[in-house]
Amino acid sequence: MSSVRIQRPHSLGSQEVRRRFGEVESSLQQHYGLTLAWEGLDGAFHGHGVTGQVQVAEDHIAIDMHLGIMLWPFAHRIQESLEQQVDRLLAS
């Protein structure tokens, strides 16, 4: 299984980052078929050939994504796209 890990520092506070991430959940579900379940500031997601976790902390966000074999060839593109989305989310 191929993995993608993204970690970004922020100074927004955990509740604000969690709120902002919630705003993009419907887009993730619509475009990628991902379902996200939150337990406090930790989220677990899954979709077609994808599983992972989101951890929101007071000063950083970490996303670990595990790709199934069919998505391995796209790992680099998926990581770049996710990094751009997280950077926009934190900059807004």
Contact map, one row per residue, 1 for C-alpha under 8 A:
11100000000000000000000000000000000000000000000000000000000000000111100100000000000000000000
11110000000000000000000000000000000000000000000000000000000000000111100100100000000000000000
11111000000000000000000000000000000000000000000000000000000000011110000000100000000000000000
01111100000000000000000000000000000000000000000000000000000000111110000000100010000000000000
00111110000000000000000000000000000000000000000000000000000001111000000000000010000000000000
00011111000000000000000000000000000000000000000000000000000001110000000000000010001000000000
00001111100000000000000000000000000000000000000000000000000111100000000000000000000000000000
00000111110000000000000000000000000000000000000000000000000111000000000000000000000001100000
00000011111000000000000000000000000000000000000000000000001110000000000000000000000000000000
00000001111110000000000000000000000000000000000000000000011110000000000000000000000000000100
00000000111110000000000000000000000000000000000000000000011100000000000000000000000000000000
00000000011111011000000000000000000000000000000000000000011000000000000000000000000000000100
00000000011111111000000000000000000000000000000000000000111000000000000000000000000000000000
00000000000111111100000000000000000000001000000000000001111100000000000000000000000000000000
00000000000011111110000000000000000000001000000000000000010000000000000000000000000000000000
00000000000111111111000000000000000000000000000000000000000000000000000000000000000000000000
00000000000111111111100000000000000000000000000000000001000000000000000000000000000000001100
00000000000001111111110000000000000000001000000000000001000000000000000000000000000000000000
00000000000000111111111000000000000000000000000000000000000000000000000000000000000000000000
00000000000000011111111100000000000000000000000000000000000000000000000000000000000000001000
00000000000000001111111110000000000000000000000000000000000000000000000000000000000000001000
00000000000000000111111110000000000000000000000000000000000000000000000000000000000000000000
00000000000000000011111111000000000000000000000000000000000000000000000000000000000000000000
00000000000000000001111111110000000000000000000000000000000000000000000000000000000000000000
00000000000000000000111111111000000100000000000000000000000000000000000000000000000000000000
00000000000000000000001111111100000000000000000000000000000000000000000000000000000000000000
00000000000000000000000111111111000000000000000000000000000000000000000000000000000000000000
00000000000000000000000111111111111000000000000000000000000000000000000000000000000000000000
00000000000000000000000011111111111000000000000000000000000000000000000000000000000000000000
00000000000000000000000001111111110000000000000000000000000000000000000000000000000000000000
00000000000000000000000000111111100000000000000000000000000000000000000000000000000000000000
00000000000000000000000000111111110000000000001000000000000000000000000000000000000000000000
00000000000000000000000000011111111000000000001100000000000000000000000000000000000000000000
00000000000000000000000000011101111100000000111101000000000000000000000000000000000000000000
00000000000000000000000000011000111110000000111000000000000000000000000000000000000000000000
00000000000000000000000010000000011111000011110000000000000000000000000000000000000000000000
00000000000000000000000000000000001111100011100000000000000000000000000000000000000000000000
00000000000000000000000000000000000111111111000000000000000000000000000000000000000000000000
00000000000000000000000000000000000011111110000000000000000000000000000000000000000000000000
00000000000000000000000000000000000001111110000000000000000000000000000000000000000000000000
00000000000001100100000000000000000001111110000000000011100000000000000000000000000000000000
00000000000000000000000000000000000001111111000000001111000000000000000000000000000000000000
00000000000000000000000000000000000111111111100000001110000000000000000000000000000000000000
00000000000000000000000000000000000111000111110000111100000000000000000000000000000000000000
00000000000000000000000000000000011110000011111001111100000000000000000000000000000000000000
00000000000000000000000000000000011100000001111111110000000000000000000000000000000000000000
00000000000000000000000000000001111000000000111111100000000000000000000000000000000000000000
00000000000000000000000000000000110000000000011111000000000000000000000000000000000000000000
00000000000000000000000000000000000000000000011111100000000000000011111000000000000000000000
00000000000000000000000000000000010000000000111111110000000000001111000000000000000000000000
00000000000000000000000000000000000000000001111011111000000000001110000000000000000000000000
00000000000000000000000000000000000000000001110001111100000000111100000000000000000000000000
00000000000000000000000000000000000000000111100000111110000000111000000000000000000000000000
00000000000000000000000000000000000000000111100000011111000011110000000000000000000000000000
00000000000000000000000000000000000000001110000000001111100011100000000000000000000000000000
00000000000001001100000000000000000000001100000000000111110111000000000000000000000000000000
00000000000011000000000000000000000000001000000000000011111110000000000000000000000000000000
00000000011111100000000000000000000000000000000000000001111100000000000000000000000000000000
00000000111111000000000000000000000000000000000000000000111110000000000000000000000000000000
00000011111001000000000000000000000000000000000000000001111111000000000000000000000000000000
00000011110000000000000000000000000000000000000000000111101111100000000000000000000000000000
00001111000000000000000000000000000000000000000000000111000111110000000000000000000000000000
00011110000000000000000000000000000000000000000000011110000011111000000000000000000000000000
00111100000000000000000000000000000000000000000000011100000001111100000000000000000000000000
00111000000000000000000000000000000000000000000001111000000000111110000000000000000000000000
11110000000000000000000000000000000000000000000001110000000000011111000000000000000000000000
11110000000000000000000000000000000000000000000011100000000000001111111100100000000000000000
11000000000000000000000000000000000000000000000011000000000000000111111100000000000000000000
11000000000000000000000000000000000000000000000010000000000000000011111100000000000000000000
00000000000000000000000000000000000000000000000010000000000000000011111110000000000000000000
00000000000000000000000000000000000000000000000010000000000000000011111111100000000000000000
11000000000000000000000000000000000000000000000000000000000000000011111111100000000000000000
00000000000000000000000000000000000000000000000000000000000000000000011111110000000000000000
00000000000000000000000000000000000000000000000000000000000000000000001111111100000000000000
01110000000000000000000000000000000000000000000000000000000000000010001111111110000000000000
00000000000000000000000000000000000000000000000000000000000000000000000011111111000000000000
00000000000000000000000000000000000000000000000000000000000000000000000001111111100000000000
00000000000000000000000000000000000000000000000000000000000000000000000001111111110000000000
00011100000000000000000000000000000000000000000000000000000000000000000000111111111000000000
00000000000000000000000000000000000000000000000000000000000000000000000000011111111100000000
00000000000000000000000000000000000000000000000000000000000000000000000000001111111110000000
00000000000000000000000000000000000000000000000000000000000000000000000000000111111111000000
00000100000000000000000000000000000000000000000000000000000000000000000000000011111111100000
00000000000000000000000000000000000000000000000000000000000000000000000000000001111111110000
00000000000000000000000000000000000000000000000000000000000000000000000000000000111111111000
00000001000000000000000000000000000000000000000000000000000000000000000000000000011111111100
00000001000000000000000000000000000000000000000000000000000000000000000000000000001111111110
00000000000000000000000000000000000000000000000000000000000000000000000000000000000111111111
00000000000000001001100000000000000000000000000000000000000000000000000000000000000011111111
00000000010100001000000000000000000000000000000000000000000000000000000000000000000001111111
00000000000000000000000000000000000000000000000000000000000000000000000000000000000000111111
00000000000000000000000000000000000000000000000000000000000000000000000000000000000000011111
